[in-house]
Amino acid sequence: MTRPPKDDEREERISMQIIVDAYSSDEQALGWYYYLEEHLHIPFQARCIAHHTISPLEPGDEVEVVGMPSEEDCEHNMVVLIRWKSHQFGVPLSQLEGIHVDQQTQQAIEDWHYWVHQGYQL
């Protein structure tokens, strides 16, 4: 997959609001966790946009995002809790896009997608 072009506004928000003063990957993960916890207006509807080996979702599946797991579950990847087929479990946020979400939720999802697609890692 090719990396998207740099987005200066998004890069600024990530470095100055999300991972500001984060020197280790653990600190960056906490920054992302708290940013998403604050900016994702849960619950919301989402659609799977990519296959992921640790998730049963297939592209096109629609789910309800119902929360964030514990900080410990997001040390290396941002995960959200979904309700799907009468079960609740975590899936990578990078696998989902919001459906009819508010602007703040949309921006937070897109910020995480940008981070992942740029090849940044926690």
C-alpha positions, 0 to 999 in steps of 0.5 A, a space after each residue: 500500500 502506498 502512503 498518502 501524502 503528508 497532511 500538514 494540518 493533521 500532522 500538527 494536530 497529532 504531534 501537538 494534541 495527541 502525542 505531545 510530550 510522548 517520548 515512548 511508544 507507551 506514552 504515544 499509545 496513551 495519548 491516542 487512547 485518551 484522544 479517541 476516548 474523548 473524541 469518538 462519540 459512542 455509540 455510533 454505526 460503522 462499516 468494515 473497510 478492510 479485512 484484518 486477520 484478528 477480526 471476523 469482520 469482512 468489508 461491508 459488514 456494518 456494526 455498532 461501536 459501543 465503547 473502548 476497551 481498557 488502556 492495556 488492550 490498546 498498547 500496540 493498536 487502537 481497538 474499539 468495542 463493537 456489538 455484532 451478531 449479538 456479541 461484543 468484542 474488540 476490533 482494530 479501529 483501522 478496520 472501520 469507517 464511521 457511518 453518519 457520524 459527527 465531525 469530531 468522531 469522523 476526524 478522530 477516525 481519520 486521524 488514526 487511519 492517517 497515522 496507520 497509513 503513514 506507517 507510524 507505529 506504537 
